[in-house]
Amino acid sequence: MSKPKVLKSGEFLVDEIQANDIFIPEEFNEEQLMIAQTIQDFLDTEVYPQLDQIDTGDISLMRDIMKKSGELGLMGISIPEEYGGFGQSFVTQMLAAERVGAGYSFSVAFMAHCGIGTLPIMYYGNEYQRQHYVTKLASGEFIGAYCLTEPGAGSDANAGKTHATLSEDEKHYILNGSKMWITNANFADIQTVFAKIGNDRVLSAFIVERNYPGVVVNPDEKKMGIKGSSTAQIFYNDVKVPVENLVGERGEGFRIALTILHMGRLKLGANVLGASKKSINDSVRYAIDRKQFNASISTFGAIKYKLAEQVIKTFALESAIYRVSADIDNQILLNKANGNDPGRATIEGISFYAVEAAILKVYGSEVLDYVVDEGVQIHGGMGYSAEMHIEKAYRDSRINRIFEGTNEINRLLVLDTAMKKAMKGEYDLFGPAEKAFAEIDNLTDGKVAGEGYYAEKLRYLRNFKKAALLAIHAANKAFGKQFIREQEVMNNLTNMIMETYISECVALRVEKMESMKGAETVSLYKDMLNVYLYDAASLIRKQGMDAVNAFASSDEEANTLSKAIETLTTVAGVNTKEARRRIADKLIEEQVYKF
Ligand SMILES: Cc1cc2nc3c(=O)[nH]c(=O)nc-3n(C[C@H](O)[C@H](O)[C@H](O)COP(=O)(O)OP(=O)(O)OC[C@H]3O[C@@H](n4cnc5c(N)ncnc54)[C@H](O)[C@@H]3O)c2cc1C
């Protein structure tokens, strides 16, 4: 078999791959499915029966559950064997994150520990730090936290005032300052704290043990959701941190913080996928049971629409999650083959896909918000009652658009990072964009007689890409260096890019499913693809038009660009009503998300 073609981050905008080049969830092996099942069993036995008590903010209960998950080995999935873990692939880590994501507050505490609380030390720490701390974090003996945000430094993370001064005997850094919104703060043993040394302009990273004198943790914040996770402010008052606890090099902290956030964004995408599936299951079961007008509400078209939309968006997110995860595994292997230290090879493989990480974070968190919002609606008044899981899911969902970089920041990052990668010469974005612009007067939708089902979809995708490239080129020309200040337009362009990428993931997945399992097994998946592309086309068109109207210097320019975008986003009509009904009926038949 030929090796799959792998694209660089963001390169999907200017290049194509075949369906066989991507990894799809239908290819999970038995070991991966077993890990997923173990996590599901853990949620069923240790988390779900105690959800109400967890939500009272009982942190000793949360700590106990965390310990149990550590004893079961769940905290070591991302950690190499030599540090007490199981060294699983990134795809497996993401599958595990997906399953954990259905665990409400437990998911947030667990993911903060295993991800941002452990991995800075794993990936950037030295051998002593890995042996001393990572082994205990992997077993759950220690719980970890990540301390970046400060009262005056949220999105602008490098603006923090917490500082470290080398002691006269050069054995310690003396740490002063405070951190805010720290997950696991009230039971974490180990904190990775970001602070500036002396007059440095960039951050460094330190391992701080909670019992060092001068570390003071406030009581937990009272939050809208994820009430069972500990979130608090931490103060550092002349805390003596041994010099051996500096992670990486002096001044490397900001880079560490950012690369770890790329990983956090990807894992958040997987978490919200698991949370979406759980809320779909709750929604469909309620819809089946609830009778009004002498019928189950699941028989009503308005409810079927919601159920189908929940499924389609979740399926789309899932398609993207595992495509990116396998790309990252490939990149990690490549980095290792090039002789990089395994820790660095891994985190650099992960952060290489920064464009896709930001897409998954934004897209995933907004999918979950849609799913839980319509989930509450399907539950009617009961959706507003704390008795139901969907009420908790609704409140818990909201944080995902805020942490790991807000969706506003991540939307800006998608376009900005793609353009920076192109400017660095990783791939040619501006050449194809210029070409699309040069051909604007002769644009057609490219339709050819007798084109097959997937060829048609591929053509749509090519056109969506061209529409995004056109808009990028025209905006770049109009704004020049001021582009970065035109956030509304950047958002329009990111939305075009994001919908194009997700559309491509769905199309390639369905095509690959067909080649694996046969055409007769994918008709429902084709329904999903048809609806998805139909909606994506109008979304991309609207975003493109909004962008163009914001910068066109004349009516003529606006008309030319708008016409081109319209041509490139023209897709055949779809009976979305019937397609959604078929999807909803399948969900109702299974009573559980099983796609
Ligand atoms: C429950 C919870 C848990 C958390 N856990 C942790 C943790 O474990 N560790 C940690 O370090 N932090 C943690 N955080 C902090 C979180 O990462 C920050 O809240 C987040 O980065 C946003 O910062 P901020 O709250 O200061 O918002 P701000 O940065 O003040 O943003 C306010 C609004 O302005 C927008 N905005 C800001 N800058 C720009 C810009 N340049 N362009 C456009 N819009 C902009 C934002 O998108 C947002 O809508 C947590 C937060 C919460 C609520």
The ligand as an SDF file (V2000), in Angstrom:
LIG
                    3D

 53 58  0  0  0  0  0  0  0  0999 V2000
  -13.3410   27.8180   35.0060 C   0  0  0  0  0  0  0  0  0  0  0  0
  -12.0510   28.3480   34.4980 C   0  0  0  0  0  0  0  0  0  0  0  0
  -10.9110   27.5620   34.5670 C   0  0  0  0  0  0  0  0  0  0  0  0
   -9.6890   28.0600   34.1370 C   0  0  0  0  0  0  0  0  0  0  0  0
   -8.5500   27.2990   34.2890 N   0  0  0  0  0  0  0  0  0  0  0  0
   -7.3350   27.8690   34.0750 C   0  0  0  0  0  0  0  0  0  0  0  0
   -6.1380   27.1830   34.4340 C   0  0  0  0  0  0  0  0  0  0  0  0
   -6.1640   26.0460   34.9070 O   0  0  0  0  0  0  0  0  0  0  0  0
   -4.9620   27.8230   34.2550 N   0  0  0  0  0  0  0  0  0  0  0  0
   -4.8720   29.0820   33.7190 C   0  0  0  0  0  0  0  0  0  0  0  0
   -3.7710   29.5980   33.5850 O   0  0  0  0  0  0  0  0  0  0  0  0
   -5.9990   29.7670   33.3560 N   0  0  0  0  0  0  0  0  0  0  0  0
   -7.2130   29.1970   33.5390 C   0  0  0  0  0  0  0  0  0  0  0  0
   -8.3680   29.8750   33.2010 N   0  0  0  0  0  0  0  0  0  0  0  0
   -8.2630   31.2070   32.6360 C   0  0  0  0  0  0  0  0  0  0  0  0
   -8.6970   31.2920   31.1870 C   0  0  0  0  0  0  0  0  0  0  0  0
   -7.7410   30.6990   30.3740 O   0  0  0  0  0  0  0  0  0  0  0  0
   -8.9400   32.7720   30.8780 C   0  0  0  0  0  0  0  0  0  0  0  0
  -10.1410   33.1220   31.5250 O   0  0  0  0  0  0  0  0  0  0  0  0
   -8.9990   33.0560   29.4140 C   0  0  0  0  0  0  0  0  0  0  0  0
   -7.7320   32.9240   28.8390 O   0  0  0  0  0  0  0  0  0  0  0  0
   -9.5230   34.4650   29.1170 C   0  0  0  0  0  0  0  0  0  0  0  0
   -8.8730   35.4270   29.8730 O   0  0  0  0  0  0  0  0  0  0  0  0
   -9.7410   36.5010   30.6930 P   0  0  0  0  0  0  0  0  0  0  0  0
  -10.7290   35.7430   31.5090 O   0  0  0  0  0  0  0  0  0  0  0  0
   -8.8220   37.3990   31.4050 O   0  0  0  0  0  0  0  0  0  0  0  0
  -10.5370   37.2800   29.5980 O   0  0  0  0  0  0  0  0  0  0  0  0
  -10.0330   38.5820   28.8030 P   0  0  0  0  0  0  0  0  0  0  0  0
   -8.7080   38.3140   28.1940 O   0  0  0  0  0  0  0  0  0  0  0  0
  -10.1870   39.7640   29.6560 O   0  0  0  0  0  0  0  0  0  0  0  0
  -11.1050   38.6210   27.6380 O   0  0  0  0  0  0  0  0  0  0  0  0
  -12.3990   39.2120   27.7680 C   0  0  0  0  0  0  0  0  0  0  0  0
  -13.0520   39.2260   26.3850 C   0  0  0  0  0  0  0  0  0  0  0  0
  -12.2550   40.0250   25.4990 O   0  0  0  0  0  0  0  0  0  0  0  0
  -11.8680   39.2580   24.3720 C   0  0  0  0  0  0  0  0  0  0  0  0
  -10.5180   39.6460   23.9680 N   0  0  0  0  0  0  0  0  0  0  0  0
   -9.4090   39.7510   24.7170 C   0  0  0  0  0  0  0  0  0  0  0  0
   -8.3510   40.0930   23.9760 N   0  0  0  0  0  0  0  0  0  0  0  0
   -8.7920   40.1910   22.7060 C   0  0  0  0  0  0  0  0  0  0  0  0
   -8.1930   40.5130   21.4550 C   0  0  0  0  0  0  0  0  0  0  0  0
   -6.8830   40.7610   21.3320 N   0  0  0  0  0  0  0  0  0  0  0  0
   -8.9730   40.5250   20.3620 N   0  0  0  0  0  0  0  0  0  0  0  0
  -10.2910   40.2470   20.4330 C   0  0  0  0  0  0  0  0  0  0  0  0
  -10.9220   39.9380   21.5780 N   0  0  0  0  0  0  0  0  0  0  0  0
  -10.1830   39.9080   22.7000 C   0  0  0  0  0  0  0  0  0  0  0  0
  -11.9290   37.8140   24.8350 C   0  0  0  0  0  0  0  0  0  0  0  0
  -12.0700   36.9260   23.7510 O   0  0  0  0  0  0  0  0  0  0  0  0
  -13.1360   37.8430   25.7470 C   0  0  0  0  0  0  0  0  0  0  0  0
  -14.3040   37.7310   24.9920 O   0  0  0  0  0  0  0  0  0  0  0  0
   -9.6080   29.3630   33.5870 C   0  0  0  0  0  0  0  0  0  0  0  0
  -10.7680   30.1560   33.4850 C   0  0  0  0  0  0  0  0  0  0  0  0
  -11.9610   29.6690   33.9560 C   0  0  0  0  0  0  0  0  0  0  0  0
  -13.1610   30.5690   33.8830 C   0  0  0  0  0  0  0  0  0  0  0  0
  1  2  1  0
  2  3  1  0
  2 52  2  0
  3  4  2  0
  4  5  1  0
  4 50  1  0
  5  6  2  0
  6  7  1  0
  6 13  1  0
  7  8  2  0
  7  9  1  0
  9 10  1  0
 10 11  2  0
 10 12  1  0
 12 13  2  0
 13 14  1  0
 14 15  1  0
 14 50  1  0
 15 16  1  0
 16 17  1  0
 16 18  1  0
 18 19  1  0
 18 20  1  0
 20 21  1  0
 20 22  1  0
 22 23  1  0
 23 24  1  0
 24 25  2  0
 24 26  1  0
 24 27  1  0
 27 28  1  0
 28 29  2  0
 28 30  1  0
 28 31  1  0
 31 32  1  0
 32 33  1  0
 33 34  1  0
 33 48  1  0
 34 35  1  0
 35 36  1  0
 35 46  1  0
 36 37  1  0
 36 45  1  0
 37 38  2  0
 38 39  1  0
 39 40  1  0
 39 45  2  0
 40 41  1  0
 40 42  2  0
 42 43  1  0
 43 44  2  0
 44 45  1  0
 46 47  1  0
 46 48  1  0
 48 49  1  0
 50 51  2  0
 51 52  1  0
 52 53  1  0
M  END
$$$$
